[in-house]
């Protein structure tokens, strides 16, 4: 076989399945963002645990905080729906993707509304504000920081929905949207930690 023939055969041969490729910039960027945000959440969580039980005056956590199970179920369910949505987009079924994406947004909205109602009750009925005591300061800082991330996530999901409605989302976009879903899964995972620290351990 001539050198030219060998070169042509090598060019036509399938790539080695074991060949390693650099991860996409989107995945690396999202991973770095998640690591950074995890450090910020770690600071708030450590502060809450450090000041836990050190209040000299009420209201105390055991008297006013109750696990928001409905909010939790809705937020965790949204991780399933966003996964199913991306799987539908990979199959090229944009209609199913859109429907599941809308459900994900609605579940996230329920979480935010539920958090707002919880805060309203704590402030106006239980008298727990950010200035009341250490519990109020650390509770609203940690839970509020998480709620901010849910809000940012919802804005990103709404942006994708807008592009979908305009016809700009196709099967080829599944990879980029999957990277975006990492952020939403991160927000959901952090909530499990917040729920455990604030509502289960803290009370």
MDTraj code that builds the backbone (N, CA, C; nanometers):
import mdtraj as md
import numpy as np

residues = "UNK UNK UNK UNK UNK UNK UNK UNK UNK UNK UNK UNK UNK UNK UNK UNK UNK UNK UNK UNK UNK UNK UNK UNK UNK UNK UNK UNK UNK UNK UNK UNK UNK UNK UNK UNK UNK UNK UNK UNK UNK UNK UNK UNK UNK UNK UNK UNK UNK UNK UNK UNK UNK UNK UNK UNK UNK UNK UNK UNK UNK UNK UNK UNK UNK UNK UNK UNK UNK UNK UNK UNK UNK UNK UNK UNK UNK UNK UNK UNK UNK UNK UNK UNK UNK UNK UNK UNK UNK UNK UNK UNK UNK UNK UNK UNK UNK UNK UNK UNK UNK UNK UNK UNK UNK UNK UNK UNK UNK UNK UNK UNK UNK UNK UNK UNK UNK UNK UNK UNK UNK UNK UNK UNK UNK UNK UNK UNK UNK UNK UNK UNK UNK UNK UNK UNK UNK UNK UNK UNK UNK UNK UNK UNK UNK UNK UNK UNK UNK UNK UNK UNK UNK UNK UNK UNK UNK UNK UNK UNK UNK UNK UNK UNK UNK UNK UNK UNK UNK UNK UNK UNK UNK UNK UNK UNK UNK UNK UNK UNK UNK UNK UNK UNK UNK UNK UNK UNK UNK UNK UNK UNK UNK UNK UNK UNK UNK UNK UNK UNK UNK UNK UNK".split()
xyz = np.array([
    [0.0855, -0.1198, 0.0000],
    [0.0000, 0.0000, 0.0000],
    [0.0890, 0.1247, 0.0000],
    [0.0541, 0.2199, -0.0834],
    [0.1324, 0.3419, -0.0920],
    [0.1047, 0.4303, 0.0294],
    [0.1929, 0.5308, 0.0478],
    [0.1747, 0.6231, 0.1601],
    [0.0454, 0.7004, 0.1462],
    [0.0107, 0.7364, 0.0225],
    [-0.1145, 0.8103, -0.0014],
    [-0.2347, 0.7248, 0.0330],
    [-0.2275, 0.5943, -0.0021],
    [-0.3385, 0.5055, 0.0291],
    [-0.3550, 0.4852, 0.1770],
    [-0.2423, 0.4742, 0.2473],
    [-0.2489, 0.4574, 0.3928],
    [-0.3087, 0.5796, 0.4587],
    [-0.2722, 0.6966, 0.4093],
    [-0.3268, 0.8202, 0.4650],
    [-0.4763, 0.8285, 0.4429],
    [-0.5214, 0.7888, 0.3213],
    [-0.6645, 0.7926, 0.2904],
    [-0.7420, 0.6948, 0.3761],
    [-0.6840, 0.5745, 0.3996],
    [-0.7520, 0.4741, 0.4833],
    [-0.7650, 0.5233, 0.6265],
    [-0.6584, 0.5888, 0.6771],
    [-0.6623, 0.6403, 0.8130],
    [-0.7655, 0.7495, 0.8276],
    [-0.7817, 0.8300, 0.7245],
    [-0.8783, 0.9398, 0.7301],
    [-1.0211, 0.8891, 0.7306],
    [-1.0437, 0.7744, 0.6608],
    [-1.1792, 0.7206, 0.6510],
    [-1.2159, 0.6294, 0.7671],
    [-1.1165, 0.5849, 0.8439],
    [-1.1440, 0.4932, 0.9532],
    [-1.2153, 0.5653, 1.0658],
    [-1.3061, 0.4955, 1.1373],
    [-1.3799, 0.5601, 1.2474],
    [-1.2873, 0.5980, 1.3595],
    [-1.3221, 0.7027, 1.4354],
    [-1.2365, 0.7452, 1.5463],
    [-1.2317, 0.6396, 1.6548],
    [-1.1224, 0.6373, 1.7245],
    [-1.1046, 0.5447, 1.8357],
    [-1.2032, 0.5810, 1.9470],
    [-1.2924, 0.4864, 1.9875],
    [-1.3904, 0.5194, 2.0922],
    [-1.3259, 0.5546, 2.2250],
    [-1.2004, 0.5127, 2.2423],
    [-1.1324, 0.5442, 2.3666],
    [-1.0579, 0.6761, 2.3625],
    [-1.0658, 0.7454, 2.2520],
    [-0.9946, 0.8714, 2.2375],
    [-1.0539, 0.9770, 2.3304],
    [-0.9686, 1.0509, 2.3991],
    [-1.0125, 1.1516, 2.4970],
    [-1.0206, 1.2880, 2.4316],
    [-1.1266, 1.3612, 2.4621],
    [-1.1438, 1.4954, 2.4090],
    [-1.1603, 1.5935, 2.5245],
    [-1.1182, 1.7157, 2.5036],
    [-1.1384, 1.8192, 2.6036],
    [-1.2875, 1.8442, 2.6226],
    [-1.3342, 1.8639, 2.7463],
    [-1.4758, 1.8969, 2.7683],
    [-1.5081, 2.0322, 2.7072],
    [-1.6341, 2.0527, 2.6753],
    [-1.6762, 2.1784, 2.6144],
    [-1.6564, 2.2940, 2.7110],
    [-1.6370, 2.4122, 2.6555],
    [-1.6188, 2.5304, 2.7391],
    [-1.7424, 2.5570, 2.8246],
    [-1.8607, 2.5253, 2.7692],
    [-1.9836, 2.5449, 2.8451],
    [-1.9879, 2.4599, 2.9706],
    [-1.9488, 2.3343, 2.9583],
    [-1.9501, 2.2449, 3.0749],
    [-1.8461, 2.2866, 3.1786],
    [-1.7283, 2.3248, 3.1302],
    [-1.6243, 2.3691, 3.2227],
    [-1.6686, 2.4961, 3.2944],
    [-1.7261, 2.5903, 3.2189],
    [-1.7726, 2.7144, 3.2790],
    [-1.8810, 2.6919, 3.3821],
    [-1.9766, 2.6045, 3.3503],
    [-2.0848, 2.5770, 3.4447],
    [-2.0314, 2.5057, 3.5687],
    [-1.9379, 2.4136, 3.5498],
    [-1.8793, 2.3435, 3.6644],
    [-1.8067, 2.4418, 3.7565],
    [-1.7354, 2.5368, 3.6973],
    [-1.6652, 2.6376, 3.7789],
    [-1.7650, 2.7264, 3.8531],
    [-1.8738, 2.7631, 3.7851],
    [-1.9759, 2.8444, 3.8505],
    [-2.0370, 2.7708, 3.9689],
    [-2.0681, 2.6431, 3.9497],
    [-2.1290, 2.5642, 4.0561],
    [-2.0337, 2.5502, 4.1750],
    [-1.9047, 2.5303, 4.1477],
    [-1.8068, 2.5205, 4.2565],
    [-1.7978, 2.6515, 4.3348],
    [-1.8003, 2.7627, 4.2610],
    [-1.7940, 2.8930, 4.3268],
    [-1.9168, 2.9169, 4.4144],
    [-2.0339, 2.8890, 4.3586],
    [-2.1574, 2.9093, 4.4345],
    [-2.1656, 2.8144, 4.5536],
    [-2.1110, 2.6955, 4.5384],
    [-2.1093, 2.6010, 4.6503],
    [-2.0298, 2.6576, 4.7669],
    [-1.9202, 2.7277, 4.7360],
    [-1.8396, 2.7885, 4.8419],
    [-1.9194, 2.8969, 4.9141],
    [-1.9941, 2.9779, 4.8388],
    [-2.0765, 3.0817, 4.9021],
    [-2.1823, 3.0190, 4.9923],
    [-2.2494, 2.9156, 4.9424],
    [-2.3495, 2.8485, 5.0243],
    [-2.2857, 2.7875, 5.1483],
    [-2.1659, 2.7361, 5.1329],
    [-2.0967, 2.6777, 5.2477],
    [-2.0769, 2.7782, 5.3594],
    [-2.0447, 2.9029, 5.3225],
    [-2.0267, 3.0078, 5.4229],
    [-2.1561, 3.0325, 5.4992],
    [-2.2678, 3.0441, 5.4270],
    [-2.3967, 3.0683, 5.4918],
    [-2.4383, 2.9508, 5.5800],
    [-2.4124, 2.8302, 5.5328],
    [-2.4510, 2.7115, 5.6096],
    [-2.3693, 2.7017, 5.7387],
    [-2.2390, 2.7250, 5.7283],
    [-2.1532, 2.7203, 5.8470],
    [-2.1951, 2.8282, 5.9471],
    [-2.2274, 2.9474, 5.8968],
    [-2.2710, 3.0553, 5.9859],
    [-2.3998, 3.0176, 6.0583],
    [-2.4934, 2.9570, 5.9857],
    [-2.6196, 2.9171, 6.0485],
    [-2.5956, 2.8125, 6.1570],
    [-2.5108, 2.7135, 6.1273],
    [-2.4823, 2.6091, 6.2256],
    [-2.4062, 2.6648, 6.3444],
    [-2.3173, 2.7609, 6.3192],
    [-2.2370, 2.8183, 6.4279],
    [-2.3251, 2.8926, 6.5280],
    [-2.4226, 2.9672, 6.4781],
    [-2.5073, 3.0478, 6.5666],
    [-2.6325, 2.9736, 6.6138],
    [-2.6472, 2.8502, 6.5708],
    [-2.7652, 2.7722, 6.6055],
    [-2.7747, 2.7528, 6.7572],
    [-2.8897, 2.7870, 6.8128],
    [-2.9132, 2.7673, 6.9546],
    [-2.8492, 2.8696, 7.0458],
    [-2.7916, 2.9747, 6.9907],
    [-2.7234, 3.0743, 7.0731],
    [-2.8092, 3.1973, 7.1011],
    [-2.9344, 3.1941, 7.0563],
    [-3.0240, 3.3063, 7.0842],
    [-3.0650, 3.3078, 7.2310],
    [-3.0684, 3.4272, 7.2879],
    [-3.1127, 3.4428, 7.4262],
    [-3.2616, 3.4759, 7.4339],
    [-3.3183, 3.5182, 7.3221],
    [-3.4611, 3.5503, 7.3176],
    [-3.5222, 3.4946, 7.1899],
    [-3.6528, 3.4655, 7.1994],
    [-3.7240, 3.4061, 7.0870],
    [-3.7653, 3.5079, 6.9822],
    [-3.8364, 3.4579, 6.8808],
    [-3.8817, 3.3198, 6.8648],
    [-3.7677, 3.2249, 6.8284],
    [-3.7832, 3.0999, 6.8752],
    [-3.6827, 2.9985, 6.8502],
    [-3.7251, 2.9102, 6.7331],
    [-3.6264, 2.8441, 6.6725],
    [-3.6522, 2.7650, 6.5522],
    [-3.7582, 2.6575, 6.5761],
    [-3.7500, 2.5891, 6.6880],
    [-3.8444, 2.4800, 6.7145],
    [-3.9888, 2.5280, 6.7251],
    [-4.0062, 2.6574, 6.7518],
    [-4.1408, 2.7113, 6.7696],
    [-4.2011, 2.7664, 6.6416],
    [-4.1189, 2.8057, 6.5464],
    [-4.1724, 2.8757, 6.4287],
    [-4.1396, 2.8106, 6.2946],
    [-4.0376, 2.7257, 6.2899],
    [-3.9977, 2.6674, 6.1621],
    [-4.0531, 2.5263, 6.1475],
    [-4.1133, 2.5021, 6.0331],
    [-4.1677, 2.3701, 6.0004],
    [-4.1257, 2.3344, 5.8584],
    [-4.0814, 2.2121, 5.8352],
    [-4.0325, 2.1740, 5.7029],
    [-4.1374, 2.2001, 5.5930],
    [-4.1025, 2.2750, 5.4888],
    [-4.1955, 2.3016, 5.3782],
    [-4.1967, 2.1847, 5.2798],
    [-4.2669, 2.0797, 5.3155],
    [-4.2605, 1.9564, 5.2368],
    [-4.3171, 1.9734, 5.0961],
    [-4.4263, 2.0481, 5.0827],
    [-4.4846, 2.0675, 4.9491],
    [-4.3858, 2.1396, 4.8577],
    [-4.3256, 2.2454, 4.9087],
    [-4.2249, 2.3172, 4.8302],
    [-4.1107, 2.2249, 4.7905],
    [-4.0688, 2.1422, 4.8848],
    [-3.9577, 2.0512, 4.8592],
    [-3.9919, 1.9509, 4.7502],
    [-4.1089, 1.8918, 4.7588],
    [-4.1514, 1.7936, 4.6586],
    [-4.1571, 1.8579, 4.5200],
    [-4.2112, 1.9789, 4.5129],
    [-4.2227, 2.0472, 4.3835],
    [-4.0858, 2.0777, 4.3247],
    [-3.9943, 2.1255, 4.4082],
    [-3.8620, 2.1609, 4.3568],
    [-3.7861, 2.0367, 4.3121],
    [-3.7914, 1.9305, 4.3901],
    [-3.7209, 1.8082, 4.3519],
    [-3.7842, 1.7446, 4.2291],
    [-3.9168, 1.7544, 4.2175],
    [-3.9850, 1.7020, 4.0990],
    [-3.9416, 1.7767, 3.9736],
    [-3.9077, 1.9046, 3.9887],
    [-3.8659, 1.9829, 3.8725],
    [-3.7343, 1.9319, 3.8144],
    [-3.6519, 1.8667, 3.8964],
    [-3.5296, 1.8067, 3.8439],
    [-3.5619, 1.6906, 3.7507],
    [-3.6690, 1.6193, 3.7826],
    [-3.7127, 1.5112, 3.6942],
    [-3.7689, 1.5660, 3.5639],
    [-3.8534, 1.6665, 3.5740],
    [-3.9175, 1.7184, 3.4526],
    [-3.8170, 1.7839, 3.3586],
    [-3.7153, 1.8504, 3.4140],
    [-3.6168, 1.9127, 3.3257],
    [-3.5301, 1.8058, 3.2580],
    [-3.5059, 1.6954, 3.3288],
    [-3.4324, 1.5838, 3.2689],
    [-3.5135, 1.5202, 3.1569],
    [-3.6412, 1.4997, 3.1823],
    [-3.7286, 1.4433, 3.0783],
    [-3.7409, 1.5380, 2.9592],
    [-3.7427, 1.6671, 2.9861],
    [-3.7545, 1.7658, 2.8788],
    [-3.6345, 1.7570, 2.7845],
    [-3.5162, 1.7502, 2.8410],
    [-3.3958, 1.7433, 2.7580],
    [-3.3903, 1.6114, 2.6820],
    [-3.4336, 1.5047, 2.7455],
    [-3.4384, 1.3756, 2.6757],
    [-3.5337, 1.3834, 2.5563],
    [-3.6459, 1.4525, 2.5731],
    [-3.7407, 1.4696, 2.4632],
    [-3.6785, 1.5516, 2.3502],
    [-3.6019, 1.6543, 2.3866],
    [-3.5379, 1.7370, 2.2838],
    [-3.4329, 1.6572, 2.2081],
    [-3.3608, 1.5706, 2.2764],
    [-3.2625, 1.4859, 2.2087],
    [-3.3294, 1.3948, 2.1066],
    [-3.4528, 1.3569, 2.1338],
    [-3.5276, 1.2736, 2.0384],
    [-3.5889, 1.3573, 1.9260],
    [-3.5792, 1.4872, 1.9376],
    [-3.6338, 1.5744, 1.8346],
    [-3.7788, 1.6104, 1.8528],
    [-3.8376, 1.5780, 1.9672],
    [-3.9790, 1.6093, 1.9928],
    [-3.9861, 1.7408, 2.0697],
    [-3.9871, 1.8494, 1.9947],
    [-3.9846, 1.9823, 2.0546],
    [-4.1117, 2.0103, 2.1338],
    [-4.2246, 1.9579, 2.0880],
    [-4.3511, 1.9824, 2.1588],
    [-4.3474, 1.9233, 2.2995],
    [-4.2980, 1.8007, 2.3122],
    [-4.2874, 1.7373, 2.4436],
    [-4.1863, 1.8122, 2.5300],
    [-4.0769, 1.8546, 2.4689],
    [-3.9778, 1.9339, 2.5419],
    [-4.0416, 2.0605, 2.5981],
    [-4.1185, 2.1296, 2.5162],
    [-4.1807, 2.2545, 2.5592],
    [-4.2763, 2.2316, 2.6753],
    [-4.3580, 2.1274, 2.6654],
    [-4.4557, 2.0981, 2.7712],
    [-4.3852, 2.0680, 2.9033],
    [-4.2819, 1.9855, 2.8983],
    [-4.2093, 1.9502, 3.0206],
    [-4.1309, 2.0698, 3.0744],
    [-4.0840, 2.1542, 2.9852],
    [-4.0119, 2.2745, 3.0283],
    [-4.1058, 2.3690, 3.1031],
    [-4.2286, 2.3824, 3.0516],
    [-4.3281, 2.4667, 3.1183],
    [-4.3611, 2.4104, 3.2564],
    [-4.3759, 2.2784, 3.2669],
    [-4.4033, 2.2163, 3.3963],
    [-4.2891, 2.2445, 3.4940],
    [-4.1659, 2.2380, 3.4462],
    [-4.0502, 2.2681, 3.5310],
    [-4.0582, 2.4101, 3.5847],
    [-4.0932, 2.5039, 3.4979],
    [-4.1052, 2.6440, 3.5396],
    [-4.2158, 2.6602, 3.6429],
    [-4.3284, 2.5957, 3.6214],
    [-4.4397, 2.6069, 3.7150],
    [-4.4042, 2.5492, 3.8518],
    [-4.3315, 2.4393, 3.8527],
    [-4.2889, 2.3807, 3.9799],
    [-4.1931, 2.4739, 4.0529],
    [-4.1037, 2.5381, 3.9776],
    [-4.0136, 2.6349, 4.0388],
    [-4.0870, 2.7556, 4.0927],
    [-4.1888, 2.8015, 4.0191],
    [-4.2696, 2.9141, 4.0656],
    [-4.3439, 2.8790, 4.1931],
    [-4.3946, 2.7566, 4.2007],
    [-4.4642, 2.7143, 4.3228],
    [-4.3704, 2.7213, 4.4416],
    [-4.2454, 2.6821, 4.4204],
    [-4.1483, 2.6865, 4.5301],
    [-4.1283, 2.8298, 4.5781],
    [-4.1125, 2.9221, 4.4837],
    [-4.0916, 3.0618, 4.5215],
    [-4.2146, 3.1200, 4.5908],
    [-4.3317, 3.0903, 4.5392],
    [-4.4544, 3.1402, 4.6016],
    [-4.4701, 3.0828, 4.7415],
    [-4.4421, 2.9528, 4.7546],
    [-4.4498, 2.8897, 4.8861],
    [-4.3513, 2.9505, 4.9844],
    [-4.2314, 2.9829, 4.9368],
    [-4.1322, 3.0478, 5.0223],
    [-4.1804, 3.1857, 5.0653],
    [-4.2402, 3.2595, 4.9723],
    [-4.2935, 3.3916, 5.0056],
    [-4.4032, 3.3850, 5.1094],
    [-4.4912, 3.2866, 5.0962],
    [-4.5988, 3.2702, 5.1941],
    [-4.5436, 3.2307, 5.3307],
    [-4.4414, 3.1462, 5.3294],
    [-4.3782, 3.1076, 5.4561],
    [-4.3181, 3.2307, 5.5244],
    [-4.2486, 3.3131, 5.4494],
    [-4.1879, 3.4320, 5.5061],
    [-4.2935, 3.5281, 5.5592],
    [-4.4029, 3.5409, 5.4865],
    [-4.5105, 3.6298, 5.5313],
    [-4.5624, 3.5861, 5.6686],
    [-4.5826, 3.4545, 5.6837],
    [-4.6299, 3.4029, 5.8116],
    [-4.5283, 3.4227, 5.9224],
    [-4.4009, 3.3999, 5.8898],
    [-4.2970, 3.4162, 5.9913],
    [-4.2841, 3.5614, 6.0361],
    [-4.2974, 3.6539, 5.9424],
    [-4.2780, 3.7956, 5.9749],
    [-4.3982, 3.8540, 6.0472],
    [-4.5184, 3.8321, 5.9922],
    [-4.6368, 3.9002, 6.0447],
    [-4.7097, 3.8219, 6.1535],
    [-4.6916, 3.6895, 6.1573],
    [-4.7610, 3.6093, 6.2579],
    [-4.6674, 3.5622, 6.3698],
    [-4.5428, 3.5288, 6.3338],
    [-4.4491, 3.4779, 6.4338],
    [-4.3504, 3.5834, 6.4836],
    [-4.3432, 3.6963, 6.4142],
    [-4.2534, 3.8029, 6.4572],
    [-4.1065, 3.7763, 6.4326],
    [-4.0759, 3.6880, 6.3389],
    [-3.9361, 3.6576, 6.3079],
    [-3.8924, 3.7392, 6.1869],
    [-3.8078, 3.8372, 6.2079],
    [-3.7525, 3.9170, 6.0993],
    [-3.6016, 3.9012, 6.0980],
    [-3.5371, 3.9621, 6.0020],
    [-3.3922, 3.9510, 5.9919],
    [-3.3225, 4.0193, 6.1088],
    [-3.3927, 4.1100, 6.1781],
    [-3.3337, 4.1823, 6.2903],
    [-3.3779, 4.1290, 6.4263],
    [-3.4639, 4.0295, 6.4277],
    [-3.5181, 3.9816, 6.5557],
    [-3.4103, 3.9204, 6.6435],
    [-3.3373, 3.8258, 6.5871],
    [-3.2321, 3.7566, 6.6617],
    [-3.1380, 3.6889, 6.5620],
    [-3.0479, 3.6082, 6.6137],
    [-2.9520, 3.5400, 6.5268],
    [-3.0212, 3.4428, 6.4326],
    [-3.1258, 3.3766, 6.4812],
    [-3.2011, 3.2852, 6.3953],
    [-3.2564, 3.3593, 6.2742],
    [-3.3183, 3.4740, 6.2982],
    [-3.3751, 3.5500, 6.1874],
    [-3.2692, 3.5928, 6.0872],
    [-3.1545, 3.6362, 6.1373],
    [-3.0467, 3.6818, 6.0484],
    [-2.9943, 3.5686, 5.9615],
    [-2.9615, 3.4563, 6.0242],
    [-2.9028, 3.3458, 5.9479],
    [-3.0076, 3.2749, 5.8622],
    [-3.1321, 3.2655, 5.9118],
    [-3.2381, 3.1987, 5.8351],
    [-3.2664, 3.2729, 5.7050],
    [-3.2937, 3.4021, 5.7145],
    [-3.3281, 3.4782, 5.5941],
    [-3.2086, 3.4926, 5.5002],
    [-3.0882, 3.4948, 5.5552],
    [-2.9689, 3.5033, 5.4700],
    [-2.9519, 3.3764, 5.3880],
    [-2.9607, 3.2613, 5.4537],
    [-2.9388, 3.1345, 5.3849],
    [-3.0540, 3.0995, 5.2919],
    [-3.1759, 3.1011, 5.3444],
    [-3.2916, 3.0647, 5.2620],
    [-3.3138, 3.1689, 5.1518],
    [-3.2890, 3.2953, 5.1845],
    [-3.3031, 3.3997, 5.0844],
    [-3.1999, 3.3874, 4.9740],
    [-3.0773, 3.3501, 5.0089],
    [-2.9728, 3.3298, 4.9084],
    [-3.0127, 3.2169, 4.8139],
    [-3.0715, 3.1126, 4.8702],
    [-3.1171, 3.0025, 4.7853],
    [-3.2331, 3.0473, 4.6970],
    [-3.3272, 3.1225, 4.7535],
    [-3.4402, 3.1707, 4.6749],
    [-3.3932, 3.2597, 4.5594],
    [-3.2877, 3.3362, 4.5832],
    [-3.2302, 3.4184, 4.4765],
    [-3.1806, 3.3310, 4.3621],
    [-3.1171, 3.2208, 4.3951],
    [-3.0673, 3.1303, 4.2916],
    [-3.1826, 3.0627, 4.2162],
    [-3.2895, 3.0310, 4.2873],
    [-3.4068, 2.9764, 4.2184],
    [-3.4627, 3.0792, 4.1217],
    [-3.4681, 3.2051, 4.1633],
    [-3.5183, 3.3119, 4.0768],
    [-3.4328, 3.3264, 3.9518],
    [-3.3006, 3.3247, 3.9692],
    [-3.2104, 3.3328, 3.8541],
    [-3.2319, 3.2140, 3.7612],
    [-3.2465, 3.0952, 3.8203],
    [-3.2715, 2.9763, 3.7404],
    [-3.3998, 2.9866, 3.6604],
    [-3.5044, 3.0387, 3.7231],
    [-3.6319, 3.0536, 3.6532],
    [-3.6208, 3.1530, 3.5376],
    [-3.5449, 3.2595, 3.5570],
    [-3.5252, 3.3565, 3.4487],
    [-3.4532, 3.2908, 3.3306],
    [-3.3575, 3.2048, 3.3593],
    [-3.2882, 3.1328, 3.2525],
    [-3.3826, 3.0360, 3.1815],
    [-3.4652, 2.9666, 3.2596],
    [-3.5613, 2.8736, 3.1994],
    [-3.6630, 2.9480, 3.1140],
    [-3.7073, 3.0636, 3.1613],
    [-3.8023, 3.1444, 3.0840],
    [-3.7388, 3.1941, 2.9547],
    [-3.6096, 3.2253, 2.9578],
    [-3.5403, 3.2683, 2.8368],
    [-3.5384, 3.1563, 2.7327],
    [-3.5107, 3.0344, 2.7783],
    [-3.5131, 2.9195, 2.6868],
    [-3.6534, 2.8987, 2.6303],
    [-3.7543, 2.9150, 2.7168],
    [-3.8921, 2.8989, 2.6707],
    [-3.9268, 3.0026, 2.5642],
    [-3.8784, 3.1239, 2.5830],
    [-3.9032, 3.2293, 2.4846],
    [-3.8404, 3.1941, 2.3501],
    [-3.7162, 3.1497, 2.3521],
    [-3.6509, 3.1100, 2.2274],
    [-3.7210, 2.9907, 2.1633],
    [-3.7733, 2.9006, 2.2473],
    [-3.8473, 2.7864, 2.1939],
    [-3.9744, 2.8331, 2.1243],
    [-4.0455, 2.9256, 2.1879],
    [-4.1685, 2.9784, 2.1282],
    [-4.1415, 3.0494, 1.9958],
    [-4.0228, 3.1077, 1.9834],
    [-3.9860, 3.1777, 1.8591],
    [-3.9306, 3.0820, 1.7531],
    [-3.9223, 2.9545, 1.7892],
    [-3.8771, 2.8550, 1.6929],
    [-3.7267, 2.8422, 1.6796],
    [-3.6522, 2.8879, 1.7798],
    [-3.5066, 2.8862, 1.7709],
    [-3.4433, 2.7695, 1.8457],
    [-3.5218, 2.6809, 1.9043],
    [-3.4679, 2.5667, 1.9791],
    [-3.4950, 2.4400, 1.9004],
    [-3.3889, 2.3676, 1.8705],
    [-3.3977, 2.2444, 1.7933],
    [-3.3199, 2.1333, 1.8637],
    [-3.3244, 2.0148, 1.8065],
    [-3.2556, 1.8997, 1.8634],
    [-3.1067, 1.9265, 1.8828],
    [-3.0470, 2.0028, 1.7914],
    [-2.9039, 2.0316, 1.7999],
    [-2.8684, 2.1164, 1.9220],
    [-2.9675, 2.1799, 1.9832],
    [-2.9420, 2.2654, 2.0997],
    [-2.9491, 2.1893, 2.2314],
    [-2.9753, 2.0598, 2.2261],
    [-2.9937, 1.9810, 2.3482],
    [-2.8700, 1.9842, 2.4375],
    [-2.7516, 1.9824, 2.3762],
    [-2.6283, 1.9815, 2.4548],
    [-2.6153, 2.1082, 2.5385],
    [-2.6396, 2.2244, 2.4766],
    [-2.6271, 2.3501, 2.5501],
    [-2.7329, 2.3631, 2.6585],
    [-2.8532, 2.3183, 2.6289],
    [-2.9604, 2.3265, 2.7285],
    [-2.9340, 2.2291, 2.8431],
    [-2.8705, 2.1184, 2.8127],
    [-2.8349, 2.0234, 2.9176],
    [-2.7358, 2.0866, 3.0147],
    [-2.6413, 2.1642, 2.9638],
    [-2.5467, 2.2346, 3.0504],
    [-2.6209, 2.3318, 3.1420],
    [-2.7192, 2.4011, 3.0869],
    [-2.8007, 2.4919, 3.1678],
    [-2.8736, 2.4172, 3.2787],
    [-2.9170, 2.2957, 3.2490],
    [-2.9909, 2.2180, 3.3496],
    [-2.9036, 2.1828, 3.4692],
    [-2.7727, 2.1818, 3.4509],
    [-2.6836, 2.1550, 3.5644],
    [-2.7085, 2.2556, 3.6761],
    [-2.7275, 2.3807, 3.6370],
    [-2.7516, 2.4854, 3.7363],
    [-2.8789, 2.4560, 3.8145],
    [-2.9828, 2.4136, 3.7432],
    [-3.1098, 2.3841, 3.8100],
    [-3.0953, 2.2650, 3.9035],
    [-3.0226, 2.1614, 3.8604],
    [-2.9988, 2.0471, 3.9484],
    [-2.9182, 2.0893, 4.0713],
    [-2.8248, 2.1805, 4.0503],
    [-2.7457, 2.2315, 4.1628],
    [-2.8350, 2.3021, 4.2638],
    [-2.9246, 2.3871, 4.2162],
    [-3.0177, 2.4584, 4.3044],
    [-3.1033, 2.3594, 4.3824],
    [-3.1489, 2.2546, 4.3160],
    [-3.2297, 2.1535, 4.3835],
    [-3.1489, 2.0783, 4.4883],
    [-3.0252, 2.0430, 4.4524],
    [-2.9400, 1.9708, 4.5467],
    [-2.9071, 2.0537, 4.6699],
    [-2.8803, 2.1819, 4.6494],
    [-2.8516, 2.2703, 4.7625],
    [-2.9709, 2.2788, 4.8564],
    [-3.0928, 2.2766, 4.7992],
    [-3.2107, 2.2854, 4.8839],
    [-3.2201, 2.1674, 4.9806],
    [-3.1781, 2.0499, 4.9381],
    [-3.1797, 1.9338, 5.0277],
    [-3.0905, 1.9610, 5.1485],
    [-2.9755, 2.0228, 5.1236],
    [-2.8849, 2.0568, 5.2336],
    [-2.9468, 2.1636, 5.3233],
    [-3.0042, 2.2672, 5.2612],
    [-3.0671, 2.3756, 5.3386],
    [-3.1827, 2.3214, 5.4227],
    [-3.2650, 2.2382, 5.3622],
    [-3.3772, 2.1781, 5.4351],
    [-3.3279, 2.1006, 5.5564],
    [-3.2224, 2.0227, 5.5383],
    [-3.1686, 1.9421, 5.6477],
    [-3.1119, 2.0289, 5.7591],
    [-3.0329, 2.1299, 5.7207],
    [-2.9653, 2.2142, 5.8190],
    [-3.0620, 2.3039, 5.8939],
    [-3.1537, 2.3674, 5.8191],
    [-3.2407, 2.4693, 5.8788],
    [-3.3624, 2.4086, 5.9458],
    [-3.4298, 2.3161, 5.8775],
    [-3.5611, 2.2713, 5.9252],
    [-3.5552, 2.1396, 6.0031],
    [-3.4548, 2.0582, 5.9802],
    [-3.4488, 1.9287, 6.0480],
    [-3.3473, 1.9320, 6.1627],
    [-3.2242, 1.9655, 6.1333],
    [-3.1229, 1.9732, 6.2391],
    [-3.1503, 2.0940, 6.3305],
    [-3.1866, 2.2055, 6.2680],
    [-3.2027, 2.3289, 6.3438],
    [-3.3202, 2.3326, 6.4378],
    [-3.4175, 2.2458, 6.4213],
    [-3.5354, 2.2477, 6.5073],
    [-3.5388, 2.1273, 6.6006],
])
top = md.Topology()
chain = top.add_chain()
for i, resn in enumerate(residues, 1):
    res = top.add_residue(resn, chain, resSeq=i)
    for name in ("N", "CA", "C"):
        top.add_atom(name, md.element.get_by_symbol(name[0]), res)
traj = md.Trajectory(xyz[None], top)
